Amino acid sequence: MTVGIFRVSAILAMVTALAGCIDHANDPVLLAIGVPVNPPAVAHSICMTDGNAMYDEARKQYQLRAQLTGYANADELQAETTARAAAHRQYVACLSGQGYRTLYAN
């Protein structure tokens, strides 16, 4: 019984220590403009989903354009850059539609 308690407390201590390692330095700060409908955490999760979907779609479109032009060995760096930019634009547009403005610490 006491061994189980020590194991649970050790696991909780480890989880707590690892939770402190998560880096939130590059997360945007959401400033409310007007009266937003959703709280910031809900708006962030909705818009992250939209951004991820746009990332996947931009990667697919880049690969399709590369196949259509006969450039079978598409530049992976350019595909990644294009997809990230499209995802970021979608995220910012979604947040502004939710009534927020993003501020980055960088």
Contact map, one row per residue, 1 for C-alpha under 8 A:
1111100000000000000000000000000000000000000000000000000000000000000000000000000000000000000000000000000000
1111110000000000000000000000000000000000000000000000000000000000000000000000000000000000000000000000000000
1111111000000000000000000000000000000000000000000000000000000000000000000000000000000000000000000000000000
1111111100000000000000000000000000000000000000000000000000000000000000000000000000000000000000000000000000
1111111110000000000000000000000000000000000000000000000000000000000000000000000000000000000000000000000000
0111111111000000000000000000000000000000000000000000000000000000000000000000000000000000000000000000000000
0011111111100000000000000000000000000000000000000000000000000000000000000000000000000000000000000000000000
0001111111110000000000000000000000000000000000000000000000000000000000000000000000000000000000000000000000
0000111111111000000000000000000000000000000000000000000000000000000000000000000000000000000000000000000000
0000011111111100000000000000000000000000000000000000000000000000000000000000000000000000000000000000000000
0000001111111110000000000000000000000000000000000000000000000000000000000000000000000000000000000000000000
0000000111111111000000000000000000000000000000000000000000000000000000000000000000000000000000000000000000
0000000011111111100000000000000000000000000000000000000000000000000000000000000000000000000000000000000000
0000000001111111110000000000000000000000000000000000000000000000000000000000000000000000000000000000000000
0000000000111111111000000000000000000000000000000000000000000000000000000000000000000000000000000000000000
0000000000011111111100000000000000000000000000000000000000000000000000000000000000000000000000000000000000
0000000000001111111110000000000000000000000000000000000000000000000000000000000000000000000000000000000000
0000000000000111111111000000000000000000000000000000000000000000000000000000000000000000000000000000000000
0000000000000011111111000000000000000000000000000000000000000000000000000000000000000000000000000000000000
0000000000000001111111000000000000000000000000000000000000000000000000000000000000000000000000000000000000
0000000000000000111111100000000000000000000000000000000000000000000000000000000000000000000000000000000000
0000000000000000011111110000000000000000000000000000000000000000000000000000000000000000000000000000000000
0000000000000000000011111100000000000000000000000000000000000000000000000000000000000000000000000000000000
0000000000000000000001111110000000000000000000000000000000000000000000000000000000000000000000000000000000
0000000000000000000000111110000000000000000000000000000000000000000000000000000000000000000000000000000010
0000000000000000000000111111000000000000000000000000000000000000000000000000000000000000000000000000000111
0000000000000000000000011111100000000000000000000000000000000000000000000000000000000000000000000000000100
0000000000000000000000000111110000000000000000000000000000000000000000000000000000000000000000000000011110
0000000000000000000000000011111000000000000000000000000000000000000000000000000000000000000000000000011110
0000000000000000000000000001111100000001000000000000000000000000000000000000000000000000000000000001111000
0000000000000000000000000000111110000000000000000000000000000000000000000000000000000000000000000001111000
0000000000000000000000000000011111110000000000000000000000000000000000000000000000000000000000000011100000
0000000000000000000000000000001111110000000000000000000000000000000000000000000000000000000000000011100000
0000000000000000000000000000000111110000000000000000000000000000000000000000000000000000000000000010000000
0000000000000000000000000000000111111000000000000000000000000000000000000000000000000000000000000010000000
0000000000000000000000000000000111111110000000000000000000000000000000000000000000000000000000000111000000
0000000000000000000000000000000000111110000000000000000000000000000000000000000000000000000000000110000000
0000000000000000000000000000000000011111011000000000000000000000000000000000000000000000000000000100000000
0000000000000000000000000000000000011111111000000000000000000000000000000000000000000000000000000000000000
0000000000000000000000000000010000000111111100000000000000000000000000000000000000000000000000000000000000
0000000000000000000000000000000000000011111110000000000000000000000000000000000000000000000000000000000000
0000000000000000000000000000000000000111111111000000000000000000000000000000000000000000000000000000000000
0000000000000000000000000000000000000111111111100000000000000000000000000000000000000000000000100100000000
0000000000000000000000000000000000000001111111110000000000000000000000000000000000000000000000100000000000
0000000000000000000000000000000000000000111111111000000000000000000000000000000000000000000000000000000000
0000000000000000000000000000000000000000011111111100000000000000000000000000000000000000000000000000000000
0000000000000000000000000000000000000000001111111110000000000000000000000000000000000000011101100000000000
0000000000000000000000000000000000000000000111111111000000000000000000000000000000000000001000000000000000
0000000000000000000000000000000000000000000011111111100000000000000000000000000000000000000000000000000000
0000000000000000000000000000000000000000000001111111110000000000000000000000000000000010011001000000000000
0000000000000000000000000000000000000000000000111111111000000000000000000000000000000111111000000000000000
0000000000000000000000000000000000000000000000011111111100000000000000000000000000000010000000000000000000
0000000000000000000000000000000000000000000000001111111110000000000000000000000000000010000000000000000000
0000000000000000000000000000000000000000000000000111111111000000000000000000000000100110010000000000000000
0000000000000000000000000000000000000000000000000011111111100000000000000000000000110110000000000000000000
0000000000000000000000000000000000000000000000000001111111110000000000000000000000100000000000000000000000
0000000000000000000000000000000000000000000000000000111111111000000000000000000000100000000000000000000000
0000000000000000000000000000000000000000000000000000011111111100000000000000000001100100000000000000000000
0000000000000000000000000000000000000000000000000000001111111110000000000000001101100000000000000000000000
0000000000000000000000000000000000000000000000000000000111111111000000000000000000000000000000000000000000
0000000000000000000000000000000000000000000000000000000011111111100000000000000000000000000000000000000000
0000000000000000000000000000000000000000000000000000000001111111110000000000001000000000000000000000000000
0000000000000000000000000000000000000000000000000000000000111111111000000100001000000000000000000000000000
0000000000000000000000000000000000000000000000000000000000011111111100000000000000000000000000000000000000
0000000000000000000000000000000000000000000000000000000000001111111110000000000000000000000000000000000000
0000000000000000000000000000000000000000000000000000000000000111111111111100000000000000000000000000000000
0000000000000000000000000000000000000000000000000000000000000011111111110000000000000000000000000000000000
0000000000000000000000000000000000000000000000000000000000000001111111100000000000000000000000000000000000
0000000000000000000000000000000000000000000000000000000000000000111111100000000000000000000000000000000000
0000000000000000000000000000000000000000000000000000000000000000011111110000000000000000000000000000000000
0000000000000000000000000000000000000000000000000000000000000000011111111100000000000000000000000000000000
0000000000000000000000000000000000000000000000000000000000000000011001111100000000000000000000000000000000
0000000000000000000000000000000000000000000000000000000000000000010000111110000000000000000000000000000000
0000000000000000000000000000000000000000000000000000000000000010010000111111001000000000000000000000000000
0000000000000000000000000000000000000000000000000000000000000000000000001111111000000000000000000000000000
0000000000000000000000000000000000000000000000000000000000000000000000000111111100000000000000000000000000
0000000000000000000000000000000000000000000000000000000000000000000000000011111110000000000000000000000000
0000000000000000000000000000000000000000000000000000000000000000000000000011111111000000000000000000000000
0000000000000000000000000000000000000000000000000000000000100110000000000111111111100000000000000000000000
0000000000000000000000000000000000000000000000000000000000100000000000000001111111110000000000000000000000
0000000000000000000000000000000000000000000000000000000000000000000000000000111111111000000000000000000000
0000000000000000000000000000000000000000000000000000000001100000000000000000011111111100000000000000000000
0000000000000000000000000000000000000000000000000000011111100000000000000000001111111110000000000000000000
0000000000000000000000000000000000000000000000000000001000000000000000000000000111111111000000000000000000
0000000000000000000000000000000000000000000000000000000000000000000000000000000011111111100000000000000000
0000000000000000000000000000000000000000000000000010011001000000000000000000000001111111110000000000000000
0000000000000000000000000000000000000000000000000111111000000000000000000000000000111111111000000000000000
0000000000000000000000000000000000000000000000000010000000000000000000000000000000011111111100000000000000
0000000000000000000000000000000000000000000000000010000000000000000000000000000000001111111110000000000000
0000000000000000000000000000000000000000000000100110010000000000000000000000000000000111111111000000000000
0000000000000000000000000000000000000000000000110110000000000000000000000000000000000011111111100000000000
0000000000000000000000000000000000000000000000100000000000000000000000000000000000000001111111110000110000
0000000000000000000000000000000000000000000000000000000000000000000000000000000000000000111111111000000000
0000000000000000000000000000000000000000000000100100000000000000000000000000000000000000011111111100000000
0000000000000000000000000000000000000000001100100000000000000000000000000000000000000000001111111111110000
0000000000000000000000000000000000000000000000000000000000000000000000000000000000000000000111111111100000
0000000000000000000000000000000000000000000000000000000000000000000000000000000000000000000011111111000000
0000000000000000000000000000000000011100001000000000000000000000000000000000000000000000000001111111000000
0000000000000000000000000000000111111000000000000000000000000000000000000000000000000000000000111111100000
0000000000000000000000000000011110010000000000000000000000000000000000000000000000000000000000111111110000
0000000000000000000000000000011110000000000000000000000000000000000000000000000000000000000100110011111000
0000000000000000000000000001111000000000000000000000000000000000000000000000000000000000000100100001111100
0000000000000000000000000001111000000000000000000000000000000000000000000000000000000000000000000000111110
0000000000000000000000000111100000000000000000000000000000000000000000000000000000000000000000000000011111
0000000000000000000000001101100000000000000000000000000000000000000000000000000000000000000000000000001111
0000000000000000000000000100000000000000000000000000000000000000000000000000000000000000000000000000000111
